[in-house]
Structures are given as C-alpha cells and as structure tokens.
C-alpha cells in the first residue's frame, strides 16, 4: 500500500487543466490538494486496487 497511497490514486481526486496550469482537488474533502499528498480517507481507484492485489500475491 505504501507504494500506491497518494491523492492521485484516490477515487476522489480531480485534476483540471486551467490557463494557469493544473488544479488538483479532493471532491470528497472539498479543498485543493496535490497528487503526492496522503490522507487517511484514501479510497483507491479500481485499477490501483488490482495492482495492490497483484503485488500481494
């Protein structure tokens, strides 16, 4: 899990391209974040879950 746990791999992570660059937000918590941040509310995307399961086998 330590190799996968970050905002960018969470189902609540939103990235938007703006005229000033990329904007990252957590739609669950409602505030700006960064792809490498980590929070306890992390809920991995389906493809990340599959990678984690494969690594644990």
Helices and strands as residue ranges (DSSP letters): G 7-9, E 13-18, E 21-26, E 31-32, H 46-56
